[in-house]
Amino acid sequence: MPERNAKRKIHIRMSEDHLSTPFKNGMFGVEVTVEGVDMTENELMVAVCTRGKSQQRVPRREWMTP
């Protein structure tokens, strides 16, 4: 399990290296600012999104891709 966790952290780091954050994006029909990516305690990759004073961590499986 530790090896799997390390691989996920590397994947997140690589994703961060290829994303220029923050950026605006549409999610669930509203415009949000994607501040970055992170990993939850359950090892899910999430986008850290803000809109005004609200913040939400959206799991990778829920990201809309073109």
Backbone as XML, in Angstrom:
<?xml version="1.0"?>
<chain id="A" units="angstrom">
  <residue number="1" name="MET">
    <atom name="N" x="0.805" y="-1.201" z="0.000"/>
    <atom name="CA" x="0.000" y="0.000" z="0.000"/>
    <atom name="C" x="0.857" y="1.279" z="0.000"/>
  </residue>
  <residue number="2" name="PRO">
    <atom name="N" x="1.956" y="1.339" z="0.789"/>
    <atom name="CA" x="2.782" y="2.549" z="0.765"/>
    <atom name="C" x="3.312" y="2.868" z="-0.628"/>
  </residue>
  <residue number="3" name="GLU">
    <atom name="N" x="3.651" y="1.838" z="-1.409"/>
    <atom name="CA" x="4.153" y="2.071" z="-2.766"/>
    <atom name="C" x="3.061" y="2.696" z="-3.627"/>
  </residue>
  <residue number="4" name="ARG">
    <atom name="N" x="1.824" y="2.215" z="-3.491"/>
    <atom name="CA" x="0.697" y="2.759" z="-4.249"/>
    <atom name="C" x="0.455" y="4.224" z="-3.876"/>
  </residue>
  <residue number="5" name="ASN">
    <atom name="N" x="0.531" y="4.528" z="-2.581"/>
    <atom name="CA" x="0.346" y="5.894" z="-2.111"/>
    <atom name="C" x="1.434" y="6.805" z="-2.681"/>
  </residue>
  <residue number="6" name="ALA">
    <atom name="N" x="2.660" y="6.323" z="-2.706"/>
    <atom name="CA" x="3.767" y="7.108" z="-3.267"/>
    <atom name="C" x="3.545" y="7.372" z="-4.742"/>
  </residue>
  <residue number="7" name="LYS">
    <atom name="N" x="3.056" y="6.379" z="-5.478"/>
    <atom name="CA" x="2.787" y="6.563" z="-6.906"/>
    <atom name="C" x="1.700" y="7.601" z="-7.132"/>
  </residue>
  <residue number="8" name="ARG">
    <atom name="N" x="0.670" y="7.605" z="-6.292"/>
    <atom name="CA" x="-0.402" y="8.602" z="-6.425"/>
    <atom name="C" x="0.130" y="10.001" z="-6.145"/>
  </residue>
  <residue number="9" name="LYS">
    <atom name="N" x="0.974" y="10.133" z="-5.140"/>
    <atom name="CA" x="1.554" y="11.442" z="-4.846"/>
    <atom name="C" x="2.407" y="11.933" z="-6.001"/>
  </residue>
  <residue number="10" name="ILE">
    <atom name="N" x="3.139" y="11.031" z="-6.625"/>
    <atom name="CA" x="3.939" y="11.406" z="-7.802"/>
    <atom name="C" x="3.019" y="11.849" z="-8.929"/>
  </residue>
  <residue number="11" name="HIS">
    <atom name="N" x="1.918" y="11.133" z="-9.142"/>
    <atom name="CA" x="0.957" y="11.482" z="-10.185"/>
    <atom name="C" x="0.376" y="12.875" z="-9.938"/>
  </residue>
  <residue number="12" name="ILE">
    <atom name="N" x="0.031" y="13.169" z="-8.694"/>
    <atom name="CA" x="-0.505" y="14.492" z="-8.364"/>
    <atom name="C" x="0.540" y="15.562" z="-8.603"/>
  </residue>
  <residue number="13" name="ARG">
    <atom name="N" x="1.758" y="15.295" z="-8.196"/>
    <atom name="CA" x="2.844" y="16.267" z="-8.406"/>
    <atom name="C" x="3.051" y="16.530" z="-9.896"/>
  </residue>
  <residue number="14" name="MET">
    <atom name="N" x="3.008" y="15.481" z="-10.710"/>
    <atom name="CA" x="3.151" y="15.639" z="-12.155"/>
    <atom name="C" x="1.989" y="16.453" z="-12.709"/>
  </residue>
  <residue number="15" name="SER">
    <atom name="N" x="0.789" y="16.214" z="-12.215"/>
    <atom name="CA" x="-0.377" y="16.972" z="-12.661"/>
    <atom name="C" x="-0.208" y="18.442" z="-12.318"/>
  </residue>
  <residue number="16" name="GLU">
    <atom name="N" x="0.259" y="18.734" z="-11.114"/>
    <atom name="CA" x="0.479" y="20.117" z="-10.702"/>
    <atom name="C" x="1.538" y="20.788" z="-11.573"/>
  </residue>
  <residue number="17" name="ASP">
    <atom name="N" x="2.569" y="20.034" z="-11.948"/>
    <atom name="CA" x="3.633" y="20.588" z="-12.775"/>
    <atom name="C" x="3.146" y="20.964" z="-14.165"/>
  </residue>
  <residue number="18" name="HIS">
    <atom name="N" x="2.080" y="20.328" z="-14.642"/>
    <atom name="CA" x="1.579" y="20.582" z="-15.990"/>
    <atom name="C" x="0.345" y="21.483" z="-16.008"/>
  </residue>
  <residue number="19" name="LEU">
    <atom name="N" x="-0.113" y="21.891" z="-14.850"/>
    <atom name="CA" x="-1.250" y="22.808" z="-14.756"/>
    <atom name="C" x="-0.747" y="24.172" z="-14.330"/>
  </residue>
  <residue number="20" name="SER">
    <atom name="N" x="-1.263" y="25.184" z="-14.974"/>
    <atom name="CA" x="-0.963" y="26.538" z="-14.556"/>
    <atom name="C" x="-2.127" y="27.010" z="-13.695"/>
  </residue>
  <residue number="21" name="THR">
    <atom name="N" x="-1.976" y="26.913" z="-12.400"/>
    <atom name="CA" x="-3.060" y="27.275" z="-11.490"/>
    <atom name="C" x="-2.755" y="28.604" z="-10.821"/>
  </residue>
  <residue number="22" name="PRO">
    <atom name="N" x="-3.769" y="29.336" z="-10.455"/>
    <atom name="CA" x="-5.190" y="29.038" z="-10.589"/>
    <atom name="C" x="-5.690" y="29.329" z="-12.008"/>
  </residue>
  <residue number="23" name="PHE">
    <atom name="N" x="-6.811" y="28.693" z="-12.368"/>
    <atom name="CA" x="-7.469" y="28.987" z="-13.639"/>
    <atom name="C" x="-8.975" y="28.840" z="-13.474"/>
  </residue>
  <residue number="24" name="LYS">
    <atom name="N" x="-9.692" y="29.546" z="-14.330"/>
    <atom name="CA" x="-11.157" y="29.503" z="-14.303"/>
    <atom name="C" x="-11.631" y="28.330" z="-15.150"/>
  </residue>
  <residue number="25" name="ASN">
    <atom name="N" x="-12.721" y="27.693" z="-14.684"/>
    <atom name="CA" x="-13.277" y="26.566" z="-15.419"/>
    <atom name="C" x="-14.748" y="26.425" z="-15.046"/>
  </residue>
  <residue number="26" name="GLY">
    <atom name="N" x="-15.512" y="25.842" z="-15.918"/>
    <atom name="CA" x="-16.902" y="25.561" z="-15.609"/>
    <atom name="C" x="-17.016" y="24.196" z="-14.964"/>
  </residue>
  <residue number="27" name="MET">
    <atom name="N" x="-17.753" y="24.135" z="-13.855"/>
    <atom name="CA" x="-17.960" y="22.860" z="-13.186"/>
    <atom name="C" x="-19.379" y="22.857" z="-12.631"/>
  </residue>
  <residue number="28" name="PHE">
    <atom name="N" x="-20.153" y="21.862" z="-13.037"/>
    <atom name="CA" x="-21.538" y="21.733" z="-12.579"/>
    <atom name="C" x="-22.365" y="22.961" z="-12.949"/>
  </residue>
  <residue number="29" name="GLY">
    <atom name="N" x="-22.063" y="23.556" z="-14.094"/>
    <atom name="CA" x="-22.853" y="24.669" z="-14.595"/>
    <atom name="C" x="-22.491" y="26.038" z="-14.042"/>
  </residue>
  <residue number="30" name="VAL">
    <atom name="N" x="-21.449" y="26.147" z="-13.248"/>
    <atom name="CA" x="-21.016" y="27.441" z="-12.723"/>
    <atom name="C" x="-19.516" y="27.603" z="-12.952"/>
  </residue>
  <residue number="31" name="GLU">
    <atom name="N" x="-19.069" y="28.861" z="-12.980"/>
    <atom name="CA" x="-17.645" y="29.120" z="-13.138"/>
    <atom name="C" x="-16.964" y="29.055" z="-11.781"/>
  </residue>
  <residue number="32" name="VAL">
    <atom name="N" x="-15.886" y="28.302" z="-11.703"/>
    <atom name="CA" x="-15.101" y="28.174" z="-10.477"/>
    <atom name="C" x="-13.637" y="28.469" z="-10.801"/>
  </residue>
  <residue number="33" name="THR">
    <atom name="N" x="-12.868" y="28.696" z="-9.769"/>
    <atom name="CA" x="-11.420" y="28.829" z="-9.914"/>
    <atom name="C" x="-10.793" y="27.550" z="-9.388"/>
  </residue>
  <residue number="34" name="VAL">
    <atom name="N" x="-10.037" y="26.887" z="-10.234"/>
    <atom name="CA" x="-9.317" y="25.680" z="-9.816"/>
    <atom name="C" x="-7.979" y="26.144" z="-9.247"/>
  </residue>
  <residue number="35" name="GLU">
    <atom name="N" x="-7.831" y="25.951" z="-7.949"/>
    <atom name="CA" x="-6.629" y="26.408" z="-7.249"/>
    <atom name="C" x="-5.486" y="25.412" z="-7.345"/>
  </residue>
  <residue number="36" name="GLY">
    <atom name="N" x="-5.809" y="24.128" z="-7.558"/>
    <atom name="CA" x="-4.781" y="23.099" z="-7.637"/>
    <atom name="C" x="-5.388" y="21.713" z="-7.520"/>
  </residue>
  <residue number="37" name="VAL">
    <atom name="N" x="-4.533" y="20.726" z="-7.393"/>
    <atom name="CA" x="-4.972" y="19.349" z="-7.190"/>
    <atom name="C" x="-4.388" y="18.846" z="-5.872"/>
  </residue>
  <residue number="38" name="ASP">
    <atom name="N" x="-5.069" y="17.865" z="-5.287"/>
    <atom name="CA" x="-4.642" y="17.329" z="-3.997"/>
    <atom name="C" x="-5.089" y="15.876" z="-3.914"/>
  </residue>
  <residue number="39" name="MET">
    <atom name="N" x="-4.726" y="15.209" z="-2.834"/>
    <atom name="CA" x="-5.153" y="13.843" z="-2.609"/>
    <atom name="C" x="-5.815" y="13.771" z="-1.239"/>
  </residue>
  <residue number="40" name="THR">
    <atom name="N" x="-6.963" y="13.103" z="-1.161"/>
    <atom name="CA" x="-7.670" y="12.960" z="0.105"/>
    <atom name="C" x="-7.039" y="11.856" z="0.936"/>
  </residue>
  <residue number="41" name="GLU">
    <atom name="N" x="-7.509" y="11.715" z="2.162"/>
    <atom name="CA" x="-7.040" y="10.629" z="3.028"/>
    <atom name="C" x="-7.398" y="9.270" z="2.450"/>
  </residue>
  <residue number="42" name="ASN">
    <atom name="N" x="-8.457" y="9.228" z="1.628"/>
    <atom name="CA" x="-8.887" y="7.976" z="0.978"/>
    <atom name="C" x="-8.169" y="7.748" z="-0.351"/>
  </residue>
  <residue number="43" name="GLU">
    <atom name="N" x="-7.129" y="8.549" z="-0.612"/>
    <atom name="CA" x="-6.312" y="8.431" z="-1.812"/>
    <atom name="C" x="-7.069" y="8.763" z="-3.096"/>
  </residue>
  <residue number="44" name="LEU">
    <atom name="N" x="-8.013" y="9.694" z="-3.017"/>
    <atom name="CA" x="-8.701" y="10.169" z="-4.212"/>
    <atom name="C" x="-8.067" y="11.469" z="-4.671"/>
  </residue>
  <residue number="45" name="MET">
    <atom name="N" x="-7.812" y="11.566" z="-5.969"/>
    <atom name="CA" x="-7.298" y="12.801" z="-6.532"/>
    <atom name="C" x="-8.463" y="13.780" z="-6.655"/>
  </residue>
  <residue number="46" name="VAL">
    <atom name="N" x="-8.274" y="15.002" z="-6.170"/>
    <atom name="CA" x="-9.330" y="16.002" z="-6.208"/>
    <atom name="C" x="-8.808" y="17.319" z="-6.762"/>
  </residue>
  <residue number="47" name="ALA">
    <atom name="N" x="-9.718" y="18.070" z="-7.387"/>
    <atom name="CA" x="-9.433" y="19.447" z="-7.780"/>
    <atom name="C" x="-9.901" y="20.326" z="-6.632"/>
  </residue>
  <residue number="48" name="VAL">
    <atom name="N" x="-9.073" y="21.252" z="-6.210"/>
    <atom name="CA" x="-9.450" y="22.191" z="-5.160"/>
    <atom name="C" x="-10.024" y="23.414" z="-5.870"/>
  </residue>
  <residue number="49" name="CYS">
    <atom name="N" x="-11.357" y="23.590" z="-5.755"/>
    <atom name="CA" x="-12.077" y="24.634" z="-6.483"/>
    <atom name="C" x="-12.645" y="25.662" z="-5.521"/>
  </residue>
  <residue number="50" name="THR">
    <atom name="N" x="-12.618" y="26.926" z="-5.931"/>
    <atom name="CA" x="-13.220" y="27.985" z="-5.136"/>
    <atom name="C" x="-14.186" y="28.780" z="-6.000"/>
  </residue>
  <residue number="51" name="ARG">
    <atom name="N" x="-15.166" y="29.349" z="-5.323"/>
    <atom name="CA" x="-16.116" y="30.276" z="-5.952"/>
    <atom name="C" x="-16.526" y="31.241" z="-4.859"/>
  </residue>
  <residue number="52" name="GLY">
    <atom name="N" x="-16.062" y="32.480" z="-4.979"/>
    <atom name="CA" x="-16.283" y="33.426" z="-3.884"/>
    <atom name="C" x="-15.551" y="32.942" z="-2.648"/>
  </residue>
  <residue number="53" name="LYS">
    <atom name="N" x="-16.269" y="32.870" z="-1.538"/>
    <atom name="CA" x="-15.661" y="32.413" z="-0.281"/>
    <atom name="C" x="-15.796" y="30.909" z="-0.079"/>
  </residue>
  <residue number="54" name="SER">
    <atom name="N" x="-16.489" y="30.237" z="-0.992"/>
    <atom name="CA" x="-16.713" y="28.789" z="-0.869"/>
    <atom name="C" x="-15.579" y="28.008" z="-1.513"/>
  </residue>
  <residue number="55" name="GLN">
    <atom name="N" x="-15.252" y="26.864" z="-0.910"/>
    <atom name="CA" x="-14.243" y="25.966" z="-1.474"/>
    <atom name="C" x="-14.818" y="24.559" z="-1.490"/>
  </residue>
  <residue number="56" name="GLN">
    <atom name="N" x="-14.541" y="23.839" z="-2.581"/>
    <atom name="CA" x="-14.987" y="22.453" z="-2.692"/>
    <atom name="C" x="-13.882" y="21.632" z="-3.324"/>
  </residue>
  <residue number="57" name="ARG">
    <atom name="N" x="-13.738" y="20.413" z="-2.853"/>
    <atom name="CA" x="-12.750" y="19.475" z="-3.399"/>
    <atom name="C" x="-13.530" y="18.466" z="-4.236"/>
  </residue>
  <residue number="58" name="VAL">
    <atom name="N" x="-13.293" y="18.494" z="-5.543"/>
    <atom name="CA" x="-14.067" y="17.682" z="-6.486"/>
    <atom name="C" x="-13.235" y="16.468" z="-6.915"/>
  </residue>
  <residue number="59" name="PRO">
    <atom name="N" x="-13.738" y="15.255" z="-6.658"/>
    <atom name="CA" x="-13.001" y="14.045" z="-7.042"/>
    <atom name="C" x="-12.758" y="13.961" z="-8.549"/>
  </residue>
  <residue number="60" name="ARG">
    <atom name="N" x="-11.652" y="13.371" z="-8.919"/>
    <atom name="CA" x="-11.235" y="13.243" z="-10.334"/>
    <atom name="C" x="-12.333" y="12.611" z="-11.190"/>
  </residue>
  <residue number="61" name="ARG">
    <atom name="N" x="-13.020" y="11.627" z="-10.684"/>
    <atom name="CA" x="-14.039" y="10.932" z="-11.480"/>
    <atom name="C" x="-15.199" y="11.849" z="-11.860"/>
  </residue>
  <residue number="62" name="GLU">
    <atom name="N" x="-15.324" y="13.001" z="-11.170"/>
    <atom name="CA" x="-16.406" y="13.926" z="-11.474"/>
    <atom name="C" x="-15.971" y="15.087" z="-12.371"/>
  </residue>
  <residue number="63" name="TRP">
    <atom name="N" x="-14.683" y="15.123" z="-12.734"/>
    <atom name="CA" x="-14.228" y="16.196" z="-13.616"/>
    <atom name="C" x="-14.799" y="15.974" z="-14.999"/>
  </residue>
  <residue number="64" name="MET">
    <atom name="N" x="-15.219" y="17.041" z="-15.609"/>
    <atom name="CA" x="-15.699" y="16.954" z="-16.996"/>
    <atom name="C" x="-14.494" y="17.186" z="-17.898"/>
  </residue>
  <residue number="65" name="THR">
    <atom name="N" x="-14.344" y="16.332" z="-18.868"/>
    <atom name="CA" x="-13.259" y="16.502" z="-19.823"/>
    <atom name="C" x="-13.847" y="16.734" z="-21.199"/>
  </residue>
  <residue number="66" name="PRO">
    <atom name="N" x="-13.189" y="17.569" z="-21.996"/>
    <atom name="CA" x="-13.727" y="17.859" z="-23.336"/>
    <atom name="C" x="-13.683" y="16.658" z="-24.248"/>
  </residue>
</chain>
